[in-house]
Amino acid sequence: MARIVMKFGGTSVADLDRIANAAARVKDEVEAGHKVIVTVSAMAGVTNQLVGYVDQTSRMYDAREYDAIVSSGEQVTSGLMALRLQEMGVPARSWLGWQIPLRTNDVHGKARIEAIETEEISGRFAEGQVAVVAGFQGISPNNRITTLGRGGTDTTAVALAAAFRADRCDIYTDVDGVYTTDPRIVAKARKIDKISFEEMLEMASQGAKVLQTRSVELAMNHGVRLQVRSSFEMSDGTLVVDEDEIVEQQIVSGIAYSRDEAKITLVQVSDKPGVAAAIFGPLTQASINVDMIVQSVSPDGERTDMTFTVSKADLERARTALEDHRDEIGYREMLSDADVVKISVIGIGMRSHAGVAQTMFSTLAEKGINIQVISTSEIKISTLVAEEYTELALRALHTAYGLDAH
Amino acid sequence: MARIVMKFGGTSVADLDRIANAAARVKDEVEAGHKVIVTVSAMAGVTNQLVGYVDQTSRMYDAREYDAIVSSGEQVTSGLMALRLQEMGVPARSWLGWQIPLRTNDVHGKARIEAIETEEISGRFAEGQVAVVAGFQGISPNNRITTLGRGGTDTTAVALAAAFRADRCDIYTDVDGVYTTDPRIVAKARKIDKISFEEMLEMASQGAKVLQTRSVELAMNHGVRLQVRSSFEMSDGTLVVDEDEIVEQQIVSGIAYSRDEAKITLVQVSDKPGVAAAIFGPLTQASINVDMIVQSVSPDGERTDMTFTVSKADLERARTALEDHRDEIGYREMLSDADVVKISVIGIGMRSHAGVAQTMFSTLAEKGINIQVISTSEIKISTLVAEEYTELALRALHTAYGLDAH
């Protein structure tokens, strides 16, 4: 008898039929003798509708009210899931963040979980009751509803699995696992049976949308065995596990891409100490994250060009912040380009194999694709290229690294 | 400087524009120097949609889950109203039932308010903050969300007014006050400037939909000055006050009607002690309320016909319960009729004026309308007639009691 956390995303609870379908999956696990905690997202589209209401009501909205409004979507699905389970003869009860309580800090809109009290729900476990937890939400020290950021129900699921020492945390979604790359673009993409936490973390943070980055990080830190699987098919999904559980490691496990990138170049910045701080200080103040950074060396050593990327949504605000600080920074011109894509090759095997980067560079060169920016980590190489090459680059790299399905 | 509770119903917060319009009314009161508590219903249609989800998910639903689901509508509007007020420069904060807390008993679906803690919100008052309370909801002793029954936000408003000792409780709605009768049927209906609690209570319980019956009862018991007024027009509404505040009392203040009636007749019941208990016991067990009752005396004194009314929604269940107990009751035949309407003439002046009932009977007789059942209270006469006469009866009675506008 295992303890299992089952998470159903927005497309898996998009309407009453799908909620019934998800409930049937829960019933299967209960009948197999397992203790089950379910956590659910809002019905697909509901969160966007609520966010739309907020955006139309207030330009600079109060994040406490945003959270109170937006968290209501999960409240509805958790109640409906509990009802549906009851209707199927499975004892169930819904739990909102404040009822558990699932305590977070007070950073509304992207709160971090600080503690989950397990006493109440554990008591119900003993009575054979399934707990249906509203995802994405918690309660702040000030007794206000908080939300965990978009995709936060993944984090709820992993945090519950850690708190309740679950044997498995199954993430049910509309795909049947993690793929070597996006199968909508690369027909030969393969489902990965097992992937390490580190690789999954890079895949998620480099654009693969199947899991929220923070949830993978949390699973890694607490050793929660994650499984990504389909709500609609009965097949096995992808297991996300410790590196040492993977017997035969791939050099490259997957290729991620992110279109949510925009490039900014400051031309002829003076090449002196403190200039990086002058540039990135105003961006930090405006809560804009900078991702890739490259500084090109000038021939005379006195002036340099600085190129970096921000998310597309932040581009206009970043430009404004940099214009406002033009005098302190001292650049000749600001260029920007939102038509770029970041393509990342990810694999633990890179640590011990040379030539992985070279394969990427030569493959892209062969296809005539110019690399604009490069960044690397221990298990990842990312390149920024023009967005129009997305499909071409992904297919070529997928073949070059031997990932194509037979 | 007064303390005011302002309640906005579903049509008054039906979309973002209407929420903005309602917020402007709140701002007016704040700028006039008043301390304001706002309470809101769900956007028109939302509660019905959520109830529909529940009905489709579970045949015999768990009322605790029903409440968790259905209360989310008010959560959204309270947040949006707070945001809109902030956007207009009015400090505001939303409050859910569990945050106040507004404590109720555990009768889910139609809970009764037991206590409202005022400390937190009073503290914010001192800082000039408007409290926006989600209507219709509270928290049970078991830490579960409860709801107060349909139209429950009226009750929330009055209970808040009582707890905070508000000088006024304004119920904003889509009509500009309480009318002598339904103006959609009787063109000459007049808006009533002042009406007593007792009359309003009869109006509401006899079918006038402008205020929930329980909220009037609560206002009466706590001496809360109610005002029913329009969200869309700036005119004064109807004040609901103590009887002694009304200088010139009308003999008849208004005429209410309810189409939600069905008549059942049990033919040839034996006229012996205990038969009423045998009939109404099974209905009580099935939670079916019986309203009007008339027992016709048989010539021989041995058998009698028993006629009574239930709400239309309960008719089939009532018939089933009575058929199941046919042997104990011992009737020859059961007849029923759902095409009936209850018309009620209401007025405090009735207490001291004779002939009010006679006017009703003769007016209906003149129009050839047969009275099927009669029931009276100190300030009300109700008659059950065939539904097709509704409009004719209302117009004739409105004229007969001198209520027509000039």
Interface residues (C-beta under 8 A of the other chain):
Chain A: L16 I19 A20 L50 Y53 V54 Q56 T57 S58 R59 Y61 D62 R64 E65 Y66 A68 I69 S71 S72 G73 Q75 V76 S78 G79 L80 A82 L83 R84 Q86 E87 R93 S94 L96 W98 Q99 N143 R144 I145
Chain B: L16 I19 A20 L50 Y53 V54 Q56 T57 S58 R59 Y61 D62 R64 E65 Y66 A68 I69 S71 S72 G73 Q75 V76 S78 G79 L80 A82 L83 R84 Q86 E87 R93 S94 L96 W98 Q99 N143 R144 I145
